[in-house]
Amino acid sequence: MQFRDYYATLEVPRTATADEIKKSYRRLSKKYHPDVNVGSKTAEDKFKELGEAYEVLKDPDKRKRYDRLGASWKEPDMGSAAGGNPFAGWQNVDWSQSGGGMGGQPTGFSDFFDTYFANQAGARGARGGGRPRRGRDPFDQQPPQGGSDREAEMTISLEDAFDGVTKSITLQHPVMGPDGGRRIEEKILSIKVPKNARDGMKIRLRGEGDRGVMGGPPGDLLLTLRFAAHPRYTVDGADLTARLPITPWEAAFGTKVSFTTLDGEVKLTVPPASTSGSKLRLKGKGLPKKDGDRGNLTVELVVAMPPELRDEEKALLEQWQALRTTWQPRG
């Protein structure tokens, strides 16, 4: 890997201070970190370039040498051609990255990062793993970064929301294995849904979000509760609406009907001469409100007809029709 300009790599001018170089490195390394850009070879290469450039420019001696020699900063000064000391300048060579011993040769930072990613692919962010065989850990130059929060939804029934329930969910995290391959790690959590939960309520699960970088803390999981469609109730905030089918004779004569609410059975009184669309309001039989009160339950009556009429029924309706010649329901 060749770098033409370390200053351009870190997006700083050649007159930048050490603090400006550090801030730019931290900003860019966070942007191009492989754990943030999973599967991006371009981001990984850029991250290596940033680390190599920062290793040089953060060190005053190396920076001076780079400013003086440019791309040849790593080459030893062989002295002048006319009788100069052929070993002059070698005292400035950084041997800490060499293969070891006096017979070693200075190695570039590109080789160092290639070795690091080959040996440390499964240990990003984990401080207990093995370290690269040569030099310092480049991740020591980046401060710990907290993981991002994640969001998810969990669907529950209206009854579970009203009474409270404990449900299990499975979280999936992509992780890198020791061999460098990526796999999915699953974790099962028990979620306690509080009694009188509301549609849209958020439950924060601390530490169950994206994992941190460089040993940083993980983010949180924000779990949004959603009510499943109910066969009887329609939800509008804290209020509930339900439909109650009744027979024509119940509508005509009135009746008492058993009706099951979220917190038990009640007796509904259907008044005589009721029509489809008539509404019965049960105060305080809806969902709980924030102030401690409860919403209302509105029951809409629906006059149902038998699927088939027998001859006797038709005859009775014809008699009724003959008695009601002056009534017109459509005005």
Secondary structure, DSSP 8 states (H G I E B T S, - for coil): ---S-HHHHTT--TT--HHHHHHHHHHHHHHH-TTTSTT-HHHHHHHHHHHHHHHHHTSHHHHHHHHHHGGGTTS-----TTT--TTTTGGGS-GGGSSSSTT-----HHHHHHHHHHHSTT-TT-TTS---SSS--GGGGS--B----EEEEEEE-HHHHHH-EEEEEEEEEEEE-TTS-EEEEEEEEEEEE-TT--TT-EEEETT-SS--BTT-----EEEEEEE---SSEEEETTEEEEEEEE-HHHHHH-EEEEEEETTEEEEEEE-TT--TT-EEEETT-S-B-TTS-B--EEEEEEE---SS--HHHHHHHHHHHHHTTT--TT-
